[in-house]
């Protein structure tokens, strides 16, 4: 069974939504852009270091 009671969960979700809505639109956009830039690329997330190693080996051979 979950450690959070239903009432606690609703309270948490409500606080999160209110906090999000209270932020100015520009600040929300900046936070979203920063999160996007921190995110690793698709190939790295799905396959780890293998694509980078493979491409670097191919570049060295050329």
C-alpha positions as CSV (number, residue, x, y, z in Angstrom):
1,X,0.0,0.0,0.0
2,X,1.2,3.5,-0.7
3,X,2.7,5.5,2.1
4,X,0.9,8.7,1.0
5,X,-2.8,8.9,2.1
6,X,-5.2,10.2,-0.5
7,X,-5.7,13.5,1.3
8,X,-1.9,14.0,1.4
9,X,-1.6,13.3,-2.3
10,X,-4.4,15.7,-3.2
11,X,-2.8,18.4,-1.1
12,X,0.6,17.8,-2.8
13,X,-0.9,18.0,-6.3
14,X,-2.8,21.1,-5.4
15,X,0.3,22.8,-4.0
16,X,2.3,21.9,-7.1
17,X,-0.3,23.2,-9.5
18,X,-0.8,26.5,-7.6
19,X,3.0,27.0,-7.4
20,X,3.2,26.5,-11.2
21,X,0.3,28.9,-11.9
22,X,1.8,31.5,-9.6
23,X,5.0,31.7,-11.6
24,X,5.2,34.3,-14.4
25,X,4.9,32.9,-17.9
26,X,8.4,34.1,-18.8
27,X,9.9,32.2,-15.8
28,X,8.0,29.0,-16.8
29,X,9.4,29.3,-20.3
30,X,13.0,29.8,-19.0
31,X,12.7,26.8,-16.7
32,X,11.3,24.6,-19.5
33,X,14.1,25.7,-21.8
34,X,16.8,25.0,-19.1
35,X,15.3,21.5,-18.6
36,X,15.4,20.9,-22.3
37,X,19.1,21.9,-22.6
38,X,20.1,19.6,-19.6
39,X,18.4,16.6,-21.2
40,X,20.7,14.1,-22.9
41,X,20.3,13.3,-26.5
42,X,18.0,10.5,-27.8
43,X,20.8,8.2,-28.8
44,X,22.6,8.5,-25.4
45,X,19.4,8.0,-23.4
46,X,18.4,4.9,-25.3
47,X,21.8,3.3,-26.1
48,X,24.3,4.8,-23.7
49,X,27.8,5.5,-24.9
50,X,27.8,3.0,-27.8
51,X,26.6,5.4,-30.6
52,X,29.2,8.0,-29.6
53,X,32.0,5.4,-29.5
54,X,30.9,4.0,-32.9
55,X,30.8,7.4,-34.5
56,X,34.2,8.4,-33.1
57,X,35.8,5.2,-34.4
58,X,34.3,5.9,-37.8
59,X,35.6,9.5,-37.8
60,X,39.1,8.3,-36.8
61,X,39.2,5.8,-39.7
62,X,38.5,8.6,-42.2
